Amino acid sequence: MRGNRIARVFKIVVIVLTAAAVFTLVVFQLWNWLMPTLFGLRTITYWQALGLLVLSKILLGGLRGRPHFGQPWRHRMGERWQQMTPEEREKFRAGMRGRCGHHAPPATAPAGTPKA
């Protein structure tokens, strides 16, 4: 059983390293093909492309892991939703309609008022 676990971890490490190498190669090739022509920038090496990927991950994606495949607030909101009564849920929905782009149907104009 322990040998199976070690083999599985080894496979995952190999797959991750291969994917990172291929992705770096793609960035390297695309940069050297497009950037000098479009923007007059210099070509980069493979290792500079890897550094560019790491830098973009740090700046744009952060360093945190993804243990829950979603935002933690979703879990908390789901728990709160389960504890609400149907009346509270409807009140919550009504309050959110105006804030989240879901607008209530337009009110009908009283009789005798001109339509714009």
KOLVEX-582423 format. One record per residue: z, x, y of N, C-alpha, C in turn. Coordinates in Angstrom, 3 decimals, always signed. Layout:
+----------+----------+----------+----------+----------+----------+----------+----------+----------+
!      n_Z !      n_X !      n_Y !     ca_Z !     ca_X !     ca_Y !      c_Z !      c_X !      c_Y !
+----------+----------+----------+----------+----------+----------+----------+----------+----------+
!        Z !        X !        Y !        Z !        X !        Y !        Z !        X !        Y !
...
+----------+----------+----------+----------+----------+----------+----------+----------+----------+
//
This chain:
+----------+----------+----------+----------+----------+----------+----------+----------+----------+
!      n_Z !      n_X !      n_Y !     ca_Z !     ca_X !     ca_Y !      c_Z !      c_X !      c_Y !
+----------+----------+----------+----------+----------+----------+----------+----------+----------+
!   +0.000 !   +0.818 !   -1.190 !   +0.000 !   +0.000 !   +0.000 !   +0.000 !   +0.861 !   +1.253 !
!   +0.801 !   +1.911 !   +1.253 !   +0.879 !   +2.795 !   +2.413 !   -0.440 !   +3.517 !   +2.622 !
!   -1.109 !   +3.901 !   +1.525 !   -2.399 !   +4.571 !   +1.643 !   -3.451 !   +3.653 !   +2.237 !
!   -3.377 !   +2.366 !   +1.927 !   -4.302 !   +1.382 !   +2.477 !   -4.109 !   +1.261 !   +3.989 !
!   -2.856 !   +1.290 !   +4.424 !   -2.559 !   +1.192 !   +5.853 !   -3.083 !   +2.426 !   +6.600 !
!   -2.901 !   +3.593 !   +6.018 !   -3.388 !   +4.827 !   +6.640 !   -4.909 !   +4.804 !   +6.719 !
!   -5.569 !   +4.345 !   +5.679 !   -7.036 !   +4.258 !   +5.685 !   -7.507 !   +3.280 !   +6.754 !
!   -6.807 !   +2.166 !   +6.895 !   -7.184 !   +1.171 !   +7.910 !   -7.028 !   +1.748 !   +9.317 !
!   -5.918 !   +2.441 !   +9.582 !   -5.689 !   +3.063 !  +10.888 !   -6.763 !   +4.111 !  +11.154 !
!   -7.104 !   +4.884 !  +10.149 !   -8.135 !   +5.906 !  +10.301 !   -9.482 !   +5.263 !  +10.651 !
!   -9.824 !   +4.174 !   +9.980 !  -11.071 !   +3.473 !  +10.277 !  -11.090 !   +2.970 !  +11.715 !
!   -9.988 !   +2.405 !  +12.151 !   -9.926 !   +1.886 !  +13.518 !  -10.081 !   +3.006 !  +14.534 !
!   -9.423 !   +4.134 !  +14.283 !   -9.533 !   +5.278 !  +15.192 !  -10.977 !   +5.769 !  +15.246 !
!  -11.633 !   +5.858 !  +14.103 !  -13.026 !   +6.316 !  +14.066 !  -13.932 !   +5.331 !  +14.813 !
!  -13.719 !   +4.042 !  +14.621 !  -14.545 !   +3.040 !  +15.297 !  -14.336 !   +3.100 !  +16.802 !
!  -13.087 !   +3.223 !  +17.252 !  -12.803 !   +3.288 !  +18.687 !  -13.420 !   +4.533 !  +19.304 !
!  -13.277 !   +5.676 !  +18.643 !  -13.854 !   +6.909 !  +19.172 !  -15.380 !   +6.854 !  +19.204 !
!  -15.978 !   +6.272 !  +18.174 !  -17.442 !   +6.138 !  +18.148 !  -17.913 !   +5.206 !  +19.259 !
!  -17.220 !   +4.096 !  +19.441 !  -17.597 !   +3.162 !  +20.505 !  -17.458 !   +3.812 !  +21.875 !
!  -16.392 !   +4.563 !  +22.087 !  -16.204 !   +5.246 !  +23.367 !  -17.298 !   +6.288 !  +23.598 !
!  -17.669 !   +7.011 !  +22.547 !  -18.726 !   +8.019 !  +22.678 !  -20.068 !   +7.370 !  +23.004 !
!  -20.375 !   +6.268 !  +22.337 !  -21.649 !   +5.580 !  +22.585 !  -21.661 !   +4.987 !  +23.992 !
!  -20.556 !   +4.359 !  +24.393 !  -20.485 !   +3.773 !  +25.723 !  -20.608 !   +4.845 !  +26.799 !
!  -19.969 !   +5.993 !  +26.589 !  -20.089 !   +7.106 !  +27.527 !  -21.524 !   +7.596 !  +27.597 !
!  -22.190 !   +7.682 !  +26.458 !  -23.588 !   +8.115 !  +26.427 !  -24.473 !   +7.143 !  +27.203 !
!  -24.219 !   +5.856 !  +27.065 !  -25.002 !   +4.856 !  +27.793 !  -24.798 !   +5.019 !  +29.296 !
!  -23.545 !   +5.178 !  +29.735 !  -23.267 !   +5.365 !  +31.162 !  -23.914 !   +6.651 !  +31.656 !
!  -23.818 !   +7.706 !  +30.882 !  -24.414 !   +8.996 !  +31.225 !  -25.928 !   +8.866 !  +31.426 !
!  -26.589 !   +8.208 !  +30.470 !  -28.037 !   +8.057 !  +30.559 !  -28.443 !   +7.162 !  +31.726 !
!  -27.749 !   +6.038 !  +31.890 !  -28.087 !   +5.130 !  +32.984 !  -27.847 !   +5.768 !  +34.347 !
!  -26.745 !   +6.478 !  +34.491 !  -26.476 !   +7.151 !  +35.767 !  -27.586 !   +8.141 !  +36.087 !
!  -27.892 !   +9.000 !  +35.127 !  -28.890 !  +10.042 !  +35.384 !  -30.298 !   +9.479 !  +35.540 !
!  -30.550 !   +8.293 !  +35.036 !  -31.857 !   +7.676 !  +35.183 !  -31.974 !   +6.944 !  +36.524 !
!  -30.904 !   +6.234 !  +36.932 !  -30.998 !   +5.381 !  +38.111 !  -30.465 !   +5.991 !  +39.403 !
!  -29.306 !   +6.578 !  +39.370 !  -28.637 !   +6.974 !  +40.608 !  -29.372 !   +8.048 !  +41.414 !
!  -29.916 !   +9.093 !  +40.806 !  -30.642 !  +10.062 !  +41.634 !  -31.868 !   +9.438 !  +42.319 !
!  -32.545 !   +8.550 !  +41.622 !  -33.744 !   +7.940 !  +42.184 !  -33.395 !   +6.915 !  +43.262 !
!  -32.427 !   +6.059 !  +42.977 !  -32.110 !   +4.977 !  +43.912 !  -31.306 !   +5.437 !  +45.121 !
!  -30.322 !   +6.297 !  +44.909 !  -29.399 !   +6.640 !  +45.987 !  -29.372 !   +8.124 !  +46.342 !
!  -30.163 !   +8.931 !  +45.697 !  -30.204 !  +10.356 !  +46.003 !  -28.974 !  +11.118 !  +45.542 !
!  -28.241 !  +10.592 !  +44.562 !  -27.064 !  +11.273 !  +44.037 !  -27.458 !  +12.289 !  +42.981 !
!  -26.543 !  +13.221 !  +42.719 !  -26.819 !  +14.233 !  +41.701 !  -26.615 !  +13.668 !  +40.307 !
!  -27.203 !  +14.334 !  +39.326 !  -26.993 !  +13.944 !  +37.936 !  -25.590 !  +14.396 !  +37.513 !
!  -25.073 !  +13.768 !  +36.460 !  -23.738 !  +14.094 !  +35.976 !  -23.823 !  +14.547 !  +34.520 !
!  -22.758 !  +15.191 !  +34.060 !  -22.686 !  +15.616 !  +32.666 !  -22.065 !  +14.502 !  +31.835 !
!  -22.104 !  +14.680 !  +30.534 !  -21.503 !  +13.706 !  +29.619 !  -20.012 !  +13.551 !  +29.910 !
!  -19.323 !  +14.651 !  +30.145 !  -17.880 !  +14.614 !  +30.371 !  -17.548 !  +13.984 !  +31.718 !
!  -18.425 !  +14.165 !  +32.696 !  -18.221 !  +13.484 !  +33.975 !  -18.408 !  +11.975 !  +33.811 !
!  -19.332 !  +11.563 !  +32.948 !  -19.515 !  +10.138 !  +32.677 !  -18.267 !   +9.568 !  +32.005 !
!  -17.672 !  +10.319 !  +31.081 !  -16.431 !   +9.875 !  +30.449 !  -15.318 !   +9.764 !  +31.491 !
!  -15.227 !  +10.742 !  +32.380 !  -14.235 !  +10.684 !  +33.453 !  -14.466 !   +9.502 !  +34.373 !
!  -15.711 !   +9.171 !  +34.638 !  -16.041 !   +8.012 !  +35.464 !  -15.587 !   +6.715 !  +34.791 !
!  -15.778 !   +6.628 !  +33.478 !  -15.313 !   +5.450 !  +32.738 !  -13.791 !   +5.330 !  +32.771 !
!  -13.110 !   +6.427 !  +32.585 !  -11.637 !   +6.407 !  +32.611 !  -11.149 !   +6.024 !  +34.002 !
!  -11.756 !   +6.590 !  +35.038 !  -11.374 !   +6.273 !  +36.406 !  -11.609 !   +4.796 !  +36.718 !
!  -12.734 !   +4.273 !  +36.292 !  -13.004 !   +2.857 !  +36.552 !  -12.031 !   +1.963 !  +35.793 !
!  -11.632 !   +2.353 !  +34.604 !  -10.639 !   +1.585 !  +33.848 !   -9.303 !   +1.583 !  +34.571 !
!   -8.900 !   +2.726 !  +35.103 !   -7.635 !   +2.817 !  +35.821 !   -7.679 !   +1.974 !  +37.098 !
!   -8.766 !   +2.088 !  +37.856 !   -8.844 !   +1.397 !  +39.139 !   -9.103 !   -0.094 !  +39.000 !
!   -9.923 !   -0.487 !  +38.051 !  -10.326 !   -1.881 !  +37.948 !   -9.603 !   -2.651 !  +36.858 !
!   -9.224 !   -1.976 !  +35.795 !   -8.625 !   -2.692 !  +34.674 !   -7.150 !   -2.460 !  +34.489 !
!   -6.618 !   -1.455 !  +35.121 !   -5.208 !   -1.157 !  +34.946 !   -4.959 !   -0.394 !  +33.650 !
!   -3.726 !   -0.041 !  +33.437 !   -3.361 !   +0.736 !  +32.253 !   -2.583 !   -0.085 !  +31.236 !
!   -2.350 !   -1.346 !  +31.536 !   -1.561 !   -2.163 !  +30.615 !   -2.377 !   -2.531 !  +29.387 !
!   -1.673 !   -2.740 !  +28.307 !   -2.329 !   -3.169 !  +27.083 !   -2.599 !   -4.659 !  +27.113 !
!   -3.164 !   -5.170 !  +26.055 !   -3.475 !   -6.589 !  +25.984 !   -2.842 !   -7.189 !  +24.720 !
!   -1.518 !   -7.336 !  +24.718 !   -0.885 !   -7.834 !  +23.510 !   -1.065 !   -9.320 !  +23.261 !
!   -1.300 !  -10.127 !  +24.310 !   -1.331 !  -11.572 !  +24.138 !   -2.704 !  -12.186 !  +24.324 !
!   -3.729 !  -11.425 !  +24.621 !   -5.071 !  -11.931 !  +24.854 !   -5.066 !  -13.074 !  +25.867 !
!   -4.436 !  -12.890 !  +26.961 !   -4.378 !  -13.890 !  +28.016 !   -3.240 !  -13.580 !  +28.953 !
!   -3.185 !  -14.326 !  +29.985 !   -2.142 !  -14.102 !  +30.961 !   -0.832 !  -14.691 !  +30.460 !
!   +0.283 !  -14.020 !  +30.750 !   +1.580 !  -14.527 !  +30.297 !   +1.924 !  -15.877 !  +30.912 !
!   +1.394 !  -16.197 !  +32.082 !   +1.717 !  -17.467 !  +32.730 !   +1.188 !  -18.643 !  +31.930 !
!   +0.128 !  -18.429 !  +31.157 !   -0.404 !  -19.542 !  +30.367 !   +0.600 !  -20.019 !  +29.328 !
!   +1.284 !  -19.081 !  +28.716 !   +2.283 !  -19.440 !  +27.709 !   +3.433 !  -20.214 !  +28.360 !
!   +3.907 !  -19.705 !  +29.506 !   +4.999 !  -20.392 !  +30.202 !   +4.566 !  -21.778 !  +30.665 !
!   +3.331 !  -21.884 !  +31.176 !   +2.850 !  -23.186 !  +31.641 !   +2.704 !  -24.154 !  +30.466 !
!   +2.264 !  -23.659 !  +29.321 !   +2.154 !  -24.504 !  +28.142 !   +3.502 !  -25.062 !  +27.712 !
!   +4.536 !  -24.214 !  +27.789 !   +5.877 !  -24.684 !  +27.442 !   +6.353 !  -25.750 !  +28.422 !
!   +6.099 !  -25.528 !  +29.706 !   +6.498 !  -26.520 !  +30.707 !   +5.744 !  -27.832 !  +30.503 !
!   +4.464 !  -27.725 !  +30.194 !   +3.632 !  -28.906 !  +29.996 !   +4.163 !  -29.754 !  +28.837 !
!   +4.579 !  -29.092 !  +27.769 !   +5.104 !  -29.813 !  +26.609 !   +6.403 !  -30.562 !  +26.931 !
!   +7.156 !  -30.062 !  +27.878 !   +8.425 !  -30.683 !  +28.216 !   +8.281 !  -31.818 !  +29.234 !
!   +7.095 !  -31.968 !  +29.824 !   +6.886 !  -33.016 !  +30.830 !   +6.680 !  -34.370 !  +30.167 !
!   +7.107 !  -35.387 !  +30.883 !   +6.824 !  -36.749 !  +30.453 !   +5.407 !  -37.105 !  +30.883 !
!   +4.804 !  -38.154 !  +30.307 !   +3.451 !  -38.531 !  +30.735 !   +3.354 !  -38.825 !  +32.234 !
!   +4.405 !  -39.392 !  +32.816 !   +4.391 !  -39.670 !  +34.247 !   +4.392 !  -38.374 !  +35.053 !
!   +5.180 !  -37.399 !  +34.612 !   +5.219 !  -36.105 !  +35.306 !   +3.887 !  -35.382 !  +35.181 !
!   +3.257 !  -35.498 !  +34.031 !   +1.944 !  -34.868 !  +33.849 !   +0.910 !  -35.477 !  +34.788 !
!   +0.909 !  -36.778 !  +34.906 !   -0.051 !  -37.437 !  +35.787 !   +0.209 !  -37.072 !  +37.245 !
!   +1.475 !  -36.997 !  +37.624 !   +1.825 !  -36.592 !  +38.985 !   +1.357 !  -35.155 !  +39.241 !
!   +1.533 !  -34.277 !  +38.258 !   +1.077 !  -32.891 !  +38.388 !   -0.439 !  -32.833 !  +38.540 !
!   -1.152 !  -33.588 !  +37.701 !   -2.614 !  -33.619 !  +37.794 !   -3.071 !  -34.101 !  +39.163 !
!   -2.419 !  -35.160 !  +39.662 !   -2.789 !  -35.698 !  +40.971 !   -2.566 !  -34.660 !  +42.067 !
!   -1.492 !  -33.925 !  +41.970 !   -1.223 !  -32.894 !  +42.968 !   -2.209 !  -31.738 !  +42.904 !
!   -2.700 !  -31.429 !  +41.716 !   -3.614 !  -30.302 !  +41.559 !   -5.053 !  -30.638 !  +41.922 !
!   -5.411 !  -31.907 !  +41.908 !   -6.803 !  -32.295 !  +42.173 !   -7.306 !  -31.772 !  +43.507 !
!   -6.515 !  -31.874 !  +44.541 !   -6.937 !  -31.424 !  +45.858 !   -6.910 !  -29.922 !  +46.020 !
!   -6.155 !  -29.225 !  +45.201 !   -5.998 !  -27.777 !  +45.344 !   -7.005 !  -26.974 !  +44.544 !
!   -7.493 !  -27.522 !  +43.458 !   -8.309 !  -26.732 !  +42.533 !   -9.773 !  -27.158 !  +42.496 !
!  -10.225 !  -27.833 !  +43.518 !  -11.636 !  -28.188 !  +43.561 !  -11.967 !  -29.500 !  +42.903 !
!  -11.012 !  -30.152 !  +42.271 !  -11.249 !  -31.455 !  +41.678 !  -10.825 !  -32.492 !  +42.704 !
!  -11.784 !  -33.017 !  +43.393 !  -11.465 !  -33.946 !  +44.469 !  -11.430 !  -35.363 !  +43.930 !
!  -10.567 !  -36.141 !  +44.522 !  -10.477 !  -37.546 !  +44.159 !  -11.750 !  -38.249 !  +44.611 !
!  -12.108 !  -39.337 !  +43.974 !  -13.304 !  -40.054 !  +44.416 !  -13.145 !  -40.494 !  +45.863 !
!  -14.241 !  -40.535 !  +46.611 !  -14.126 !  -40.894 !  +48.032 !  -13.606 !  -42.308 !  +48.188 !
!  -12.772 !  -42.482 !  +49.191 !  -12.214 !  -43.798 !  +49.463 !  -13.304 !  -44.683 !  +50.051 !
!  -13.287 !  -45.919 !  +49.675 !  -14.280 !  -46.838 !  +50.220 !  -13.894 !  -47.183 !  +51.643 !
!  -14.899 !  -47.285 !  +52.499 !  -14.663 !  -47.599 !  +53.906 !  -14.331 !  -49.078 !  +54.046 !
!  -13.427 !  -49.413 !  +54.964 !  -13.115 !  -50.822 !  +55.191 !  -14.344 !  -51.572 !  +55.690 !
!  -14.381 !  -52.853 !  +55.426 !  -15.525 !  -53.671 !  +55.821 !  -15.687 !  -53.656 !  +57.331 !
!  -16.916 !  -53.551 !  +57.782 !  -17.189 !  -53.597 !  +59.210 !  -17.231 !  -52.221 !  +59.871 !
!  -16.882 !  -51.139 !  +59.172 !  -16.983 !  -49.810 !  +59.755 !  -18.338 !  -49.218 !  +59.441 !
!  -18.971 !  -48.590 !  +60.432 !  -20.285 !  -47.997 !  +60.170 !  -20.165 !  -46.772 !  +59.256 !
!  -21.163 !  -46.597 !  +58.412 !  -21.174 !  -45.427 !  +57.517 !  -21.800 !  -44.260 !  +58.265 !
!  -21.274 !  -43.112 !  +58.066 !  -21.783 !  -41.928 !  +58.767 !  -22.988 !  -41.355 !  +58.077 !
+----------+----------+----------+----------+----------+----------+----------+----------+----------+
//
